[in-house]
Each structure stands twice: as C-alpha cells, then as structure tokens.
Amino acid sequence: MQNHTARQAPAIASRESIHDLRNLFGVVASAGHMLDDELPADRRTLLLDAIEDAALRGGRLTTKLLTQDGPDRTTDIVDATCHLAALMPLICALAGRHVEVHTDLSNDRLPVRLDLAGLDAAILELVANARAALLSPGTILIRTKRIGTRALLTVADTGRGMSRAELARASRECNTPSASGTGLGRVRGFARSARGRLRIRSREGRGTVVSLNLPLVLKLASVEPAVPPVRRNHSAEETGHEERQPVTA
C-alpha cells in the first residue's frame, strides 16, 4: 500500500503542475488580448510584467516537471498582504478585460508560513473559477484581513453563484482527495498543508466567496502597518458581499 502511495505522489504532483501551467497560459492569453486595446502606458506595463512573470513561473514549473521524482514542498514565511499585492498583475491579467478587480488589503502585518508556489497556484485557481462564474462583466474582490491569530485571504465574485446542489458537489470536491490534484480539492489540499482551512460561501444569483483561513506566525505578527494603505474604493454592496453568504463548507 505504501509503495502504491509513493508511486501515486509524483503523478499527482505532475498533474498539479500541468493544471498550474494551464492557468499561467490563461494569464498570457488574456494579457495578450488586452494589449490589443488602447491602453495607458502604466496599464500596458503592468500587462507586460504579468506576461513576463507568467513565463518565468511556467519555466520553473516545466523544469520541476522534468526533474522532480516526487512532491517537493518548501515553506517560507511571507506577509500575505504584501505577497498578494505583488501578485495583482497576474490576477488582473487572468481576470480579463471585462472584469473589474477590486482589492481590500489589510494594513496589519500578516506573516504566514507556507509553500509560496502553492499559495500562488491556489489564488490563481480561485480567480480563474471566479472569472468563469461571471455571466456578464462583473467584479472580483481580493481581500486580506486579520482575525485574531488568523489571516483571512478571500476571493469573492459577483457571478451567478451556486445552487444548493452545486454547493453540495463543491463541498464534496473540497473534502475528498482529488485524484487529479486539481480544482477546489487542490486548493483545500494547499490549505491543509499550511495548517489552514478553506471555506466556501455562495448564493444563487448573488455570487460566491471563497476564503483561506491561515494561522499567523505570532512572533512576527504585530498591529503596526506592514504596507501603505492599498484599499481601492468599492461599493457598499461589495463590502457586504461576504457577510451575507451562507457558510457551506
């Protein structure tokens, strides 16, 4: 049984990397389409940076696929807010030209210990899911927040939401080890590896909120601002979006 599990691990890791590559290809394709538009110079620079970042990440993933014999997870301590702020060019490029991306990033220091590549892959997966849920031009909200000794990382959308049956299926996917290592099962696997939790909230016609609840590295956490204010204005409806969703997973 142990040998069978050992043989499965490299295969699942490879499928995870291939899935991550698909999301990175999505970044490049979406950013490339937006470059065809009339854009201000700073916006064009952000898109070019996103393409370059996606290409570098894709190169590292390809090298990992060619050389890795099994799972290779290393953990680092990172400020979650600063890291997500740096990831925003990729997030905006993946979201596409017809989606508004808003941020509500905490000024508190949010040091967490985790696999950085796993965090990036999880966030991009959630953004790709949120984009797919938008039936018309809509909004994706990226939020970080400190709650006691935990950091909350949230991706919310104003898409079609999920019915009770769809929520049940999503819950099963979250709570069942994924044979393909992809999708929400993969995101929950990352949350577990970081000693955190994944929570989904949704209502049909009202959008979906997915949150990663991660433990802080308490000896480094403080109430002093870690970064300058980075909040972008969004409507009161968006601000209340997370609170009005029923907890489902």
N, C-alpha and C positions, 0 to 999 in steps of 0.2 A: 504493500500500500504506500509506504514511504517512497519507494522508487518511482511508483506511478505519479505521486505528487511532485516529485523532483523533476520528472520529465515534463509535467504539465506547466511548471513555472516558467521556463523560457518561452514556451509557446504563447502563454497568456501575456507575458511581458512584451513579446514581439507584436501581438495584436494590439496591445495598448499603444505602442509606439506608432504603428500604422494608423490607428484612429487619430492620434495626435497630429500626425502628418496631414491627414485629411483636413483637420481644422486649420492648420497653417496654410495649406493650399487655398482654403477658403479666404483667409486673410489676404493673400497675394491677389487672388482673382477679384475680390471685392474692391481692394485698394486700386487695382489696375483700372477697373471700370470707372471709379470715381475720378481718377486722374484725367479722364476724357472731358470732365466738366470744366467750366470756367471757375477757377478756384483762386482765392487769395494766396499769396506766396507762403504764408505761415502754414496754411492748411495743406498745401501741396508738399511742403517739407515734412509735415507730420506723416502724411501718407507714404512718402518715400522712406522715411525712417521705419515705418511699420513693415514695409516690404523687405527692407534690409534685415530687420530684426527677425521676421518670419523665416527668411532664407538662412540666417545663421542658426536659428533653432532647428530648422529642418536638417541642416548639415550635421549638427550634433546628434540628432535622433538617428539619422542614417548611419553615422559612424557607430552608434550604440547598437543598432540592429546588426551590423556586420561583425561586430567584435564581442558582443555580450553573450555569455553562456547561461546566464540566469539573471534574476532580479538584482539590480544594483542601486539600492536606495541610500543616499546620503542625506543627512539633515543639517540644516543651518538655522541660526537664529536671525530673524528678519523682522523689521517693523512692517506689519501687514498693510497699514495705510500707505506708507512710502512705496512699498512694492506694487500695490495696485495702482497708485498714481503713475508709476513708471510703465505699467502695463497698458495704460489707457490708449496709446496709439494703436496697439494691436486690437484692443477691444472695439474701438471706434471703426477701424477698418473692417473687422469681421462683421460688425452690425450692419454696415452698408449705408448707402447714400440716403435711403428713405427712412432711416431710424434715428431719432434723437436719443443721444446718450447723456444722461444726467448723472452727476456724482454728488454724494453727500458723505464726505470722508471725514472721519473723526480727527480732531486736533490732539487727542490723547495718544501717548505712546502705546503701541500695541505689539510688543515683542512676542513672537511665537516661534516655536521650534518645529520645523517640518522640512519635507522634501520640496525644494523650490520648483523643480520641474513639474512635480505632481500638483502643486498649487496652481501653477500657470495653466496646466492642462485642464484641471478641474474648472477654473474660471472661464476659460475659453469654451469648454463644453457647455457650461451653463448659458453663456452668451449666445452660442450657436442655437441652443434649444429655445432661448427667449426670442431670437430673431425669427425662427421657424414658426413660432406661435402667433406672430403678428400678422393678421389678415390684411391690414392696411397700414399706411405709415403710422408708426406708434413710437412708444418710448421705452427705453431700458434704463433702469436706475441701478447704479452701483453704489453700495453703502458700506461703510465700516463703522463700528460702534463698540465701545467698551461697556460691558455689563458685569460689574463686579470683577471677578478674576478671569473673565472670559472675553474673547474677541468675537464679534459677530460680523461675518462677511456675507453680504446679501446681494443677490442679483434678482431684480424684480422687473416684470414686463407688464404692459397694458394690453396683452394679447387676448386670445379667445378664452383662456382659462381651461379648466378641466371639469368634466362631469364627475359624479361620484364613482362611476365605473372606471373612468380613466385614472382617477386618483388612486383607486384600489390597485390597478395594474402598475402605476408608478411606484406605489408603496411596496409591492411585491418585488419589483425590479431593484428598488433600493435595498431591500432586506435579504435578497437572495444573491449569493456569489455569482457573478456573471461569467459564463463560460467564455464569452468573447472579450471580457475585460473592457467593455466599452459602455457608454451611456451613463445613466444615473447610478447604476451599480458600481461603475468605475469611480464616480465622484464620491460615493459613500465609502468605497474602499480607501480612497485617499483620506477622507475624514477620520476613519478608524485608525489609519496609520499615524495620523497626527494627534491621536487621543481626543478626537472631537466628535461631533455629531452633525448629521445632515437632517434638515427639516424642510418639508415642502408645504406650502400653503397655497390654495387656489380656490377659485370660484368661477363657475362657467359664465363667460361673458365679462368677467371682471379682472382677468389677468392671473399671473402666478408669481409667487415669491419663493425663492429657494435660498436657504441660509446655511452657512457653515459656521458652527459654534465651536471655537477652538480655545484650548487653555492658554493663558498668558504665561510667559516666563516671569514670575512675580518679582524676582530680584532685580529685574531690569525695567519693570513697568513703573511708571510714575504718572502723576496727573499733569506734569508740565507738558506744554505743547511740543510735539515732536516735529511738526512741519507747519509752514504758514497755512492760514485758512485756505481750503481748496473747494469749499462748497460752491455749487452752482445753483442759481435760483431755479426752483421748480414749484409747480402749483401746490396748493393745499391738498388737492385731490391726490397728487402723487405722494405727498408727505404722509397722508393717512392710509396709503395703499397697503402697506404691510400689516398694519394693526387690524384691518377689517377682514383679513383672510382667515378661514378656519384652519387650525393645525391638523394635518393629515398624516404625517409620517415623522 
